[in-house]
Every structure is written in structure tokens, then in C-alpha cells.
């Protein structure tokens, strides 16, 4: 191939004058600086890129010959809307139209790529209702980073790989992606083990949980937004995969595990929600029983019962002795209560009645009341501490 011998297929674009390529890149012609190259690619594609997208398209055509009605390899321009509603054409690496009406865009990435461009292209495909297969090279260290053996071997892959910025962007958009090795015809699905967490819905009645509810079992699924920076590589042959003819999605053994564990996790979450609601009902029953017990105890043996007993004691004291006449306002002399009895001070009598009432509740009568009545103060009990005896002596002195 010599420069200057190949003309550009687009009108108004001059001949290719420079050749770009290398040991690992497919030889391609590039434009002179300042000339237009709108409508076709300028950057060269690696042999891995060219062979991989052609292999994926050939597999889909051979697996579903009656369902693939249209297909194209790197030349179809899909009309889309860019930001601001401006029309724009976007060209996938390969394009497939199925008889069900579903469309598939195959995007193969061999290099790091611009994650902002990946986000924008994914958004445009979703707006057009086109299913996109994001496939990354399994042979490039830029898209298959830090591959190493996992610490624990499982049936869902023995190798782990760190996610590239473009792959992390797809995780944030809930878009699926895969790794593909064209030479081995092996495709790998990212797998992440996790325990699913869930929250109480506004219409649900739960007891106040101390921690966020979480499943007891571990389930396998796609990488999680904001959490996953690595994933296991669950490898399988390309012939083991299939296409969902209704939606156009690529179905692998790994995605089947995703769907299976998602259903199992939803069943366990439903069981945990029911158990949380039952705990709430049980706590309500226990609270009502406790309130009923407290209210019955307050009525039968609480402070009200003590108050009624004190009132009955006072009434009994009043009935045991004849009522003493009230002293005149200008006289404070003792009033005799009966023939042959000593005069009784009514103030002291009232103090003794009050002492009896207080004694029923607190034990010994208050020293102040004893001092008013003039009755001798009984000595403190011997089993009481010394500080209590000193306090008693201070009060009565």
C-alpha cells in the first residue's frame, strides 16, 4: 500500500497521503491536516478491535439466521439527538435489526476511551430504544486491568479484574458490559457477591430497627454503583450465549445467574419484610399488656391505695375519741375532753394524728411534730447507721 493511490470515498475529501499503522494495528490512511474527515473514522483500529466486532456480528447472524433482518459493520449511521435537541448521527461498531423490531448496537472498546463519551453514547442509545452491547477487549491491559487469581475459588470465576473508568461509568448507568477474547472465543461476565439491603416502605409498619435490614444470604449480581471497583470474570464460550429476541439483550450464563439470584433475593426480602412487620405487631401487643398491667397495679396497689389507707386510719382515729370543742379565738388554754381526764391541747392532738398518718408511710413520726406535742422522742434504732443517729440528734436538739 502506497500513499497517494487511494481516494477518499466521501466527496470533497482529497486522497489519503499518509499511512498509519504498526505491528499491532491495522494499516490505514489518514488525511492531511486541515482536511475534512467528517462521516468516517480517522483513528486506526487495532486488529483485535476489527476481528472482535466482526466475530460478534457473525455469531449473531449464524445463531439467528431467520431473526436478523438487517445488519451492518461499521458503516451504519444512526440518527440521534445530541444535547440541546440537535440532530446527530452516531455510528456503532456493528448494528443488528431483529424481526421483532428490536435493534442492537455493538460497541467494542480496546483502549481506555473517554468515559464521558461512553456515558453520552449510552444515554443516546437509551433514548432511541436501542439495546447496546458494551464489549471490552479481554486481551488489552487497558480494559482488563490487574487480572489476578482470586483469594477464594468459586464456580463463578477464579480471576478478578479491576474496573476501568469507562466500566465504572456503565455501572453508574446500570448498563451491562462484558469482556471478550476473540482468539479463544470466550466471553466473560462481571460478577460481584453481595448481601442485598432494603429499606422500609412508607406504607409499611415496622418496629424501629437498630440497623439497616439486610439479607442473610450472599447473592451474585452485576457490579454495584458506588461500591464495586473490581469484579470476578465468569468465563464461558460464546456458543453458550444467546440473544433475547424481544429486547435484544445478550444473555450469558453469568446474566442468568444475575436474574436467578435477583429473584431469590426478592423472595428473601419479602420474608424479612413480613418478619419485621410481625415483630412490630408483637411489640404493640407487649406494650398494650404492659400499660394494662401498670394501670391495674396503680388502681389496686399503687399510691392511690396508700392514700386511701391513710385516710381510713385518720377517720378511725377521729371515731375512737369524742370530738373536742374548738378553742375560742382569744384563748390558747387546754380544753378538758371529759370528766377525770387531763386537758388536751387540740393543736397537739392534731399533730399526733398527723404523726400517725406519716408514721404509716415513713416509719417513725417526724421529730418536729413530737417537739410541738411535747411527747418524749423515742431513741433511734440500734441497727441504723451512725450518720442517721447524728442527724436525728441534731434535729431534736
C-alpha positions, 0 to 999 in steps of 0.5 A, a space after each residue: 500500500 502506497 500513499 497517494 493511490 487511494 481516494 477518499 470515498 466521501 466527496 470533497 475529501 482529497 486522497 489519503 497521503 499518509 499511512 498509519 499503522 504498526 505491528 499491532 494495528 491495522 494499516 490505514 490512511 489518514 488525511 492531511 491536516 486541515 482536511 475534512 474527515 467528517 462521516 468516517 473514522 480517522 483513528 486506526 483500529 487495532 486488529 483485535 478491535 476489527 476481528 472482535 466486532 466482526 466475530 460478534 456480528 457473525 455469531 449473531 447472524 449464524 445463531 439467528 439466521 431467520 431473526 436478523 433482518 438487517 445488519 451492518 459493520 461499521 458503516 451504519 449511521 444512526 440518527 440521534 439527538 445530541 444535547 440541546 435537541 440537535 440532530 446527530 448521527 452516531 455510528 456503532 461498531 456493528 448494528 443488528 435489526 431483529 424481526 421483532 423490531 428490536 435493534 442492537 448496537 455493538 460497541 467494542 472498546 480496546 483502549 481506555 476511551 473517554 468515559 464521558 463519551 461512553 456515558 453520552 453514547 449510552 444515554 443516546 442509545 437509551 433514548 432511541 430504544 436501542 439495546 447496546 452491547 458494551 464489549 471490552 477487549 479481554 486481551 488489552 491491559 487497558 480494559 482488563 486491568 490487574 487480572 489476578 487469581 482470586 483469594 477464594 475459588 468459586 464456580 463463578 470465576 477464579 480471576 478478578 479484574 479491576 474496573 476501568 473508568 469507562 466500566 465504572 461509568 456503565 455501572 453508574 448507568 446500570 448498563 451491562 458490559 462484558 469482556 471478550 477474547 476473540 482468539 479463544 472465543 470466550 466471553 466473560 461476565 462481571 460478577 460481584 457477591 453481595 448481601 442485598 439491603 432494603 429499606 422500609 416502605 412508607 406504607 409499611 409498619 415496622 418496629 424501629 430497627 437498630 440497623 439497616 435490614 439486610 439479607 442473610 444470604 450472599 447473592 451474585 449480581 452485576 457490579 454495584 454503583 458506588 461500591 464495586 471497583 473490581 469484579 470476578 470474570 465468569 468465563 464461558 464460550 460464546 456458543 453458550 450465549 444467546 440473544 433475547 429476541 424481544 429486547 435484544 439483550 445478550 444473555 450469558 450464563 453469568 446474566 442468568 445467574 444475575 436474574 436467578 439470584 435477583 429473584 431469590 433475593 426478592 423472595 428473601 426480602 419479602 420474608 424479612 419484610 413480613 418478619 419485621 412487620 410481625 415483630 412490630 405487631 408483637 411489640 404493640 401487643 407487649 406494650 398494650 399488656 404492659 400499660 394494662 398491667 401498670 394501670 391495674 397495679 396503680 388502681 389496686 396497689 399503687 399510691 392511690 391505695 396508700 392514700 386511701 389507707 391513710 385516710 381510713 386510719 385518720 377517720 378511725 382515729 377521729 371515731 375512737 375519741 369524742 370530738 373536742 370543742 374548738 378553742 375560742 379565738 382569744 384563748 390558747 388554754 387546754 380544753 378538758 375532753 371529759 370528766 377525770 381526764 387531763 386537758 388536751 391541747 387540740 393543736 397537739 392532738 392534731 399533730 399526733 394524728 398527723 404523726 400517725 398518718 406519716 408514721 404509716 408511710 415513713 416509719 417513725 413520726 417526724 421529730 418536729 411534730 413530737 417537739 410541738 406535742 411535747 411527747 418524749 422522742 423515742 431513741 433511734 434504732 440500734 441497727 441504723 447507721 451512725 450518720 442517721 443517729 447524728 442527724 436525728 440528734 441534731 434535729 431534736 436538739 
